[in-house]
Amino acid sequence: DGTFAGNKTAQGNSDATGYGNFYYSPPTGFKALCAGNVSVVDEIDPAQTDDDYPQKLFGMLQYTGNGSERTIDTSFQIDYSWARSTVQGQNWYAFDTTRGYFGASSNNLYMKLDVDDAEATLPQYNFKAQSGSDITITSGTWFNSGSHTQQMWNWRLNGGTTSTNSTGSVSVTQQVDPSGHFSVSTYSGAGGTGTIGHGLSAVPTFVVVKQRNASNSWATYAKGAGNELYGNLATNSAFQDAVIWQDTTPSSSLVYLGDNNEVNHSGRTYLAYCWADCDGYIKSGKYIGNGDADGSFIYLGFKPALFVIKHVSSGDDPLVWDSLNGPINPISKTLSMHDNSAIVDNTNRHVDFLSNGVKIRTSNSNANSTDSDGIVFLAMAHNPFKYAT
């Protein structure tokens, strides 16, 4: 209040961004405490783009199977998806338009996130076509079984248009999303140590590499776990100490690959997903629980739509919460990333999705362990904090 409750005449001083009506001039570099000064990357700022804000880059949907060919509106043209039934045992299926997703049945390529299997082709010509935000699903039982609830978690990239990135020692075929903070790449292993270009506008904080033509781990780099360790999304085992990433943190342009089967064996093909922190859209990191029902708060800088966790040094389940299955706090419905179990409504897995992050609401160690090695997470936004309400 630049008038000091009416005792002075306001002098009209504002901060460097134009906010405030201060009596005194704010010091250089200081900003008013207000929603307008909350950071959000320009590329995904709803005030600056009609097409690329978080809800146009990541979204979820549910539908009830009916056993007949049908068209579903996905809200935006999708390029990468997880798909599965939430009410019955079904694997986590991953698809992307970089490898093949829609069209001829031979193009319906998938990977199972919850197992280490090689890439395969859907047997029922399940994803027939995509036109803008409409997708056509056939009558096959895998994703359209009568009366079963099916869910999709969808990301947008570059509309299926790929390019070659030769920045690293190993060239990749790649799509990057409009924010510049998520990419999908395919490449052929060269053997030995090597590097691949991630194509992002920031340093990746979460990287997943999977061999396509044989069974091998979903090798996961998480900034919160460090560059000497790797995890496997398909298991509930702890992160392992191995030279998967050359013990080197990704750079502004490269991901470092070790001399091993998981990421760079000669004659084998690979898939790489790379996410970088993006103010208002994507956040990866680590938190340490307090073991109390009034649990830890994890600041994200946005209202989350998706929150995925995995323990660094224990065998607890890698869990998934999302706002579609939990529209009202506390959210208790969880899915386990490492198995095909149906969704569980579990009162000792409570979390709150808040305007700027996640609040843990359980003392259970699966979500609130006090282990000093911590719990890594990957989160996607519903809205940036600046626009959360």
N, C-alpha and C positions, 0 to 999 in steps of 0.2 A: 504494500500500500504506500504509494509515493507521497500521500498526504499525511502519513503518520496519524491516522484516524481523524483527519480534518484539521490537524494542528499546523500543518505546513501546506504550502502550495507545491503541488507535484511539478517536478522539473522535466518530466518527459524523457528521462534516460532509459534506454533499452539495452539489451545485451547485443552481441554481435549478430544474432539471428533475427533481431527485430522484436523480440518479446520483452514485455515488462514496461512499467511506467515508474521507474525508480527515482527517488529523490537524489541519490548519489549515482555517479557513473559506475557501473559494474567494472571490476578489474578485468584487464585483458585476459581472454581465454576462459572466463567464467560465463555460464549460461543460466538463465532463469529455470527454476524447477517447475516444469510444466510439460504436458503431453506433447506439445509441439516440438520440444527439444529431445524427445526420445528418438534414438537412432533407428533408421530403417534404410536398407540399401535402395538406391534410386531405382534400380531395375525392377524391383518388386513393390515399390511404393504405390498403393492404390490411388494416391493423389496425382501420380505422374503416369500411370499406365492403366488402360482399360482391359488389357489382355494378359498381363504377366504377373498379377498379384498372386499371393499364395493359393487362394482358392481356385485359380486358373492353372496352377502348376502341380498341385497335389489335391486329391480328393478321394472319397470313399463312396461306395454305394452297396446296397443290399437289394436282393430280389428273391422272390419265391419261385423255385423251379416249377415248370408246368409240363415238361416233356415234349414241348412243341417248338419248332423254329420260331424265333422272336427277335425283335429289335429293341435294344435298351439304350437309353440316353445316358451317357457317362459325363455330361456337363462340359467336357472339353475333349479334344482329340488326344487320345492316350498313346504313349510309346513304351511304357514300362508298367507292369502290373504284378501284384500278388493276387492270387485267387484261390478260394477254397470254400467248402461248406463250414458254417459255424456250428451247426447242430448235430453233425454226425462226424465220425472219424474220416478225415480226408487229408491228404498231403497238402503242403503249401506249394503251389505251383507258381513259378516265375516266368514271365514272358517279356519280350521286348522286340520292338520293330527293327532293331539293329541286326538281330539274328533271323527273325521271322516270327510273325505273330498271326496276321490275317491272310486270307486268300486261299490258295490251293491247300488241300489237306497236308501235303508234304511240307508246307511252310509253317504249320502249327507246331513250332518247336518249343519245348518247355524244359525247365530244370526244376527239381524238387528241392526247396530250401531246407527241408527238415531231414534230408538224407544226402549222402555223398555220391549218389548215382550220376552216371553220365547223362548228357543231353539225350532227349528222345522226342518222338513225334506223337502228338495226340492221335489216338486211334479212331476218333469219331468225328473228325472234321469240325471241331467244336467252335472255333472262332472263324466264321465264314467271311466276314467283310467288315470294313470300317468306312464310314462316310461322315467326315466332320466329327461330331460328338456322338454319332449313332454307331453302335456295333450290332452285328447280326450273329446270334448264337444258334447253333443247330439243335436238333432234338436229342442229342447225345446225353447220357445220364451223368457224365462227369461234372458238368457245370449247369445242368438244367433238370436234375432229377425231381420228379413231381413232389411238391409240398415241402422240399428242403430249402432252408434259407442259405443262400449263397452270398458271399461278400467279395468285393474287389477293392484293393488299395491301388490307386492309379497315379502315375506321374506323367507329366508332359515333357517331351524333349524337343526334337526338331522335326516332327512330323514324318519320321522315318527316313529323312534325308541324311545320309552319312557323309563323312569326309575322311581323308587319310591324315593322321597326325604322325609325323616322322621326327618329332622333337627328341624322342629317346632313341636308344640303340635298337629297340624293337618297334617297328611301325605298327600302328593300330588303326582299325576302322572304327569311327567314333561318331556319336551324337552328344551334343551338349544342350542343356535346357536354356531357355531364354534368360534366366537369372545369372548364368555362368557359374553355378555352384553345384551342379549335378551332371555327371556324364556316364554314359554306358559305352564300353569299348570291347572289341574282340581282337584277338591277335594270335599268332602262332609262336610257340616257344622257340627260343634260339639256343637254349642250353647255356650253362654257366651263369654268371651274374649279368644283370642287364637293367635297363630302365625303360619305362613307357611314359609317354606324354599324357597327362590326365585331361588337358584341355580346359581347365577351370580358370577362373579369374582370381582365385585365392588358393591358399595351401590346403589340400585335403585334410580333413580331420577323421574321416571314416572311409575305409577302403575295403572292398570285398572282392576277392579273386577266386574263380572256380574253373577247374579244368572241365572242358566240354566233352572230350572224346574218351574219357575213362573216369572211373570212380576215384575221387580225391576230395580233400577237405574244402569247405567254404572258408578259405583262409581270410581272416579278418584283421585288419589293422585299425586300432582305435587310439586316437591321440591320448585319451585318458589312461590307457594301459601302457603306453610307451612303445618305442620302435624295436625293442628286443623281444617282444612277445607277439604271439598271434593267437586269435581265438577261432572257433569253428561254430558258425551259427547252427549247424545241424546237430549239435550235441549240447548237453548240459555240463560239460567238463570245463575246467578252468583254462585260462589262457596258458599257452605253452611257451617255453624259452627255446627258440630256434631261429636260425638266421634266414627267416622268410623275407624280411625287408632289408637285408644287409645291415641290420641294426642302425638304419638311417631314416630319419624323419623325411617325409615327402617334401619336396621343394615347391617353389612357385610354379614349376612347370613339369616336374617329374615324380613318378613313383618308382622306388628302388626295389628290384626283384632279386631274390637270392637264387642260388644254384640248387634248385630242388624241384620235385615233381609238382608241388602245389601251385607254383606260379610261373616256371620258365623252363620246362623240360623240352628238349629238342623233339620235334615231330608231334607235339601235342598242341591242341587248340585251347584257348582260354577266353574267359569272359571277365570283365572288370567293371565294378560299380564304384564310383568315386563321389563322395559328398564333401563339401566344404561348408564351414559355418557361414551363414548369411543372415545378417541382422534383419529380423522380422520374418524369417522363413525356415531356416535349417539351423540346428544346434546339436553338436556332439560334445561329450565331455565325460566327467566322472564325478560321482558324489559319494560321500561316506555317510552311512546312516547313523542314527543315534540310539536305535533299539527301543524307541518309545513310540507310543501311539500318536503323540504329538510330534510327528517325524520331521525329517529334514525337508527343507525347501530348496528346489532346484530352479534357479533363475534361468529363463530361456530367452526373454525379450519378446515373447509372443504368447498368444493363447494357443495351446497345442491342439492338434487334431490326432496326432499319433505319438506314442512314447514307448520306446523299446529299450529294455535293459538286459545286460549280461554281466554276471559277476566275474571279476578278474581272477580271483584265486580260489574259488570254491565251485562246487558242482551244482549250485542252485539253478532252477529253470530260467532260461532266457524268456522273459515275459513281454507281452504286448498288451497295451491299453489303447483304446481309441475313443474318440468322442461320438462315434456312431453307435457303439455298444454301451456307451456311458454318457448320455446327454445331460445327466443330472449328477452333481456331486453328492456323496462320494461315489467314485467309480469302482465297482468290484468285479466286473466281468473281465476275465483275462483269457488270452490264448497263449500257449507255449510254442515258441518258435521251433523247438527241436523235435516236436512230435506231432502226430495227426489227431490229437484228442479234440473233442468238441469244446466249445467255449464253456468256461466254468464261472459260476457266480460265487465268488469266494470272499466272505466277509473279512478274512484276515489278509486281504491283498488290496485294501482300500487306498486310493489316491484321489486327490482333487486336481482337476484341470482349472487353473486360474488364468487371469488376464495376462499374466507375465511369466507363467511357469507352472511347475508341478509341486504339490505339497503331499508328502507321504503321510498316510493316515493309519498306519499299522505298525505294530512292534515286531511283526514277523520278519525273520532274517532274510527271507526271499526277496523282500523289497527294501528292507531297512537294516541291513547288516552293518555292524560296527567295525568290520574287518578293515584295517588300515589300507589295504590294497584297493578297496572301493568297488563301485559298480559303474560300469560304463553305460552310456545311453546314446541313443539317436532319436531325435525328435523332429517332427514336421509341424508347421504352423497351420492354424485355422485363420488367424488374423495377427498382424503385427501388434505389439503392445500399444503402439501409438493409436491404433484404431480398434482396440479390443472391444470397446463398447459401442 
